Amino acid sequence: MLKKKSLVSLLSLICLLVGIGSFTQNVHAEGAEFTVTAQYRTGQTDASLEYFSIKAEKGQSYPITVNVQNLNTQEANDFDAKLVAASTSNNGTIDYTPSHQKMVKTKAPLLPDLAPKVERKQSFTLAPGASREITFNLKIPDKGFRGTLLGSVYVKRTSNHEA
């Protein structure tokens, strides 16, 4: 009798799981269709890191370069690349994406302040499958600064090929 109850319970559970599984939808999500890879150069303290880490000297210039590759092999894509100062999100984590929050003024400059205004945002188009190096030339102030600057090179695809 106990075996029969267990068997009925097991079969009911299997039917329930199969029934729930039949209601799931297959979802196809489009990817970003591009990659961004850091190109380490002058001043990089450790090339094994997966981010820029530069020990900067007063008055020196440091090129920050990323390679952007269009993974779409059918269509060209438009992109914007810009320097972004890191901020703190509402949950207290460091956010490396563009923010409309007002930044607190400190003695240290923000990352975008180190590049010429014409370089802070760069727009470009990549042919299908093509790649391009984007460089931001950072100039450390002659007075220097103390501490660490956090920020990112933020790249966004601006073209939209959806119908």
N, C-alpha and C positions, 0 to 999 in steps of 0.2 A: 504494500500500500504506500509506504514511504517512497519507494523507488518510482512508483507511478506519479506521485505528486511532484517529485523532483524533475522527472522527465517532462511533465506538463509545464512546469515553471520554466525549465530550460528552453523548451520549444516556444513558449510565449515570449520569452526574452529575445530569442533569435528573430522571431517574427516582428517584434517591436523595433529592433535595431535595423532590420532590412527595410521596414516601412519608413523609418526616419531617414535612412540613407537614400531612399528613392525620391525624397523631396529636395535634396540638395541640388543647387544649380552650378553648372560649370561656368566659371568666370574667366574672361580673358582680359588681362590688363596690359596696356601698352607700357613699355619701359620708357625711360628718359631719352633713349635713342642717342645718347652721347656719353663719353667718358671724359674725366678730367684727371690728369696725372701730373704730379709735381715734378719739376726738373730742378734738381739741386745744383747750386753753383757756389759762387763766392760767399764765404762766411758761414756755410752750413756746418753746424757743430758735429752732426752725426747723420751720415747718409742712410743708416738703417732705420731711422725714424720715418714714420709715414706722414710727417708734417714738417713745415719749415721751422727750424730752430737755429737762429742766427745770433751770434755774439757780436753785437754791433759796436763800432768805434765812432767817436765823435767826428762829424764832418765827412764821413765816408758814404759812398753810394753802394747799394746792394740791389741787383736785379732779382726780382721774384718772378719766376716763369712757370707757367702751367701749359701742358699740351692738351688741347681740346680736340677730340675726335668725334666726327659725325658717324654714328653706327648705322644710320639709315642708308642703305645702298641704292634706294630708288629716287630719293628727293633731297634737294639741298635744304639746309636748315639755317635759320638766323639765330644768333646768340647775343647775349649781353654778358660781359664779365666785369665785375667791379670789386674793389677793395671794400671790405666791411669791417667795422670795429665790433668786437665781441660785446655782447650785453648779457644781462642776467634775465632768464625767463621768469614767469610768475611762480614756477615751482622751485626756483633757486638754482637751476642748472645754467651752465654757460651756453649761450646761444650764438652760433656763428652765422646766422642768416640775417638779412637786412631787417632792421627794426626802425619803427617810427617813434620809439621812445626817445625822450630828450636825454642826452648823455650828460653826466655830471662832469663839470670842468675840473681838471686836475692839472698839475704842472707838466705831466707827461703828455705828449701828443697822442692822438688817436691814430691807428694804422693808416687810414686814408689820407691823413694830413701829411704823411711822409712822401707822398707821390705828387707829381705835378697835377694840377686840376684836369688837364686834358687827358691824362692817363688813368684817372680814377675809375672811369667807366669806359669800356671799349665795346663797340658793337661790330659784329662781323658775320659773314655768311660762309658756310662750309658746303662745298659740293658733296654729292653722295659719296660716303666712304672716306672723305678727306679729313686731314687733321691740320692743326695750326698751333704754333707756339704763341702765347700771349704773355707779354712781359710788362711788369710794373716796376719802374725804377725808384726804389726807396732811397731817400737822402736823409741821413741822420743829422739832426741840427748840430751846429758847431758847438753849442753849449752842452749837447748830449742830454740824457735824461736817466733817471734811476728807475729800475724795476723792469717789468715785463709787459710788452704790448701784446694783447691777444686780438686776433682778427682772422679773417679768411679772404680767399679769393673765391667769390661767389659767382657761379656761372649758371645762367638760366636760358633755356631754349625759348625764343620769343615767337617763332613761327608755329602756326597751328594748321595741320594738314587734315583735320577732321572735317567731314562733310556736314 
